[in-house]
C-alpha cells in the first residue's frame, strides 16, 4: 500500500516542481531547463498554400484504398476533375 500511495505523490510533487520552475522562472539551484520557451507559430507556416490540401490524405490513401466496397459498404467513388 505504501508503494501505491507514494508513487502518485512523487509524480504530483515532480510535476509541481517542473511547473513552478517553468512558469514562475524560479531557480531552485539548478540550471534553467531547455525548451521551456514556447516558439511562436505563424499562420503562414501552418496553412498549406495549396487550396486542395486535405491534410495527410496521401499518407492515408493506403489505409482507405478500396474502402468503398469493404465491410459491405457501397460508397460512391469520387474522382477529381482535371481542369
N, C-alpha and C positions, 0 to 999 in steps of 0.2 A: 504494500500500500504506500510505503514511503517513496518508492521509486516512481510510482504512477503520479503521486502528488508533486514531487519535486521537479520532474521533467517539464511539465507545462509552466510551472512557476519560473524556472530558469529561462524558458522561451520568452515569457512575458517580460521578465527583467531585461534580457538581452535586447528585445525589440524596443523597449522604452529607452534604454541607453542609446541605441542607434538613432532613434527618432530625435531625442534631445540633442545629440551631437550634430545631427544634420540640420534640423530646423532652427535651433536656437544658436548654432555655431558656438557651442560651449566646448572648450578644450579641457578634457579630463586627463590631461597629461600625455596624451598620445598625439600622433600626427593626424591632420585632417584627412578624412577618407577621400580617396579619389572617386570621381564620378558622382559627387553629391550635388553638383550643379546641373540643373535641367537645361538641356540645349533647346534653344528656341527653334521652332519649326515654321517655315514659311509655307503658305498655302500653295505657291507655285511648285514647291518641291514635292508636295504630296499628290496633287492632282495631275492626271495624265493630260497631255496636250492632244491626244487622240480622242475625238468625240465618241468613237465606237468602243472605247475601252470598257471592259466589263470586269475589271479586277484580275484575278488569277484564273480566268476561264481556260487559258491554254493549258495550264497545269491540270485542270480538272477534266479535260476532254477525254483522257484515257479512262477515267472513272465512269463518266457518263456516256461513253460510246455504246450505242445500242440500247440505251435505257428505254427508248420508245416502245420496245417490244418485250422488255424484261418484266417479270412479276405479273404477267397478264395484263399489263397496261398497253393501251393502244393510243399513243400520243402522236399528234401531227408532227411531221418533220418540217422544220423551218430552214429555208435556205436564204442566204443573203443575196440580194440582187446586185450584180455588178453594174457600176454606172456606165 
